[in-house]
Amino acid sequence: MSDAVMEAVAAERAPWPRWDYRVVEIHARHADALEEELRELGANGWELSLIGEPVPNTYRWVFRRPAAS
């Protein structure tokens, strides 16, 4: 079978969701600033996938949401 045929068959059997990703870095010392940013992103359909603190008081977030078809 060709690669294209195999991909089509796999897509019919188990359709995997496709995602858009967004990386946000914010410097904040207080939780209220973080909460405000999270509320805004959540209202736009973004789901928090990963959070890191590469340096003190700076947060790097990775968000995802289903990709538009």
N, C-alpha and C positions, 0 to 999 in steps of 0.2 A: 504494500500500500504506500501511496505517496504521503509525504509529510502533511500536506494540506488535508487529505482525506482523514488521516489519523487525528489531526487537530479538530476537525469537524465532528468526528465520532466522540472524542473526549469531551467536547463542549456540550454535546447532547446528553451525555451520561451524567456529568457532574459540572453544572455551570458554576464556576467560581466567581465570586463577586470581584469587581474591579474597584480600586480605591484611588481617590485623590489624596495627596498628603500635603501637609503644611507644617513647617518648622517655625516656631516662634521663640524668640529669646527676649526675656524681659528682666530688667533690673528692678527689684523691689525689696524693701526692708519690712514691709507690713503685709499681712495676709489680705487686708481689704483690697489692695491694688491687684493682687493675684486673683482674687475672687471676681473682681470686676472684669478682668480680661477673660477669665474662664466663662463667665456668664455670656459675654458678647460672642465668643467663639461657639459656645453651645447653642445659642439662639440661631446661629447660621449653619447648624447641622454638623459641626465638627465634634468628633469624639476623641478624647484624650487617650493616646496609645502608650506614650512613654514620657517620663519626666526625668530630667537630670539637673544637677547643680554643678556645672563645671568649675565655677568659682563662687565664693560666698556671696549670697544675695543676688545671684544671677541665675535664672532658671531657663532651661532649654526644654521646650515641650514639642512633642511630635503628635500631631492630630491626623485623623483620617476621617473620610466620609465617602459614601458610595459615589463612584464616578458617574457622571452623566453619560448615557449611552451614546 
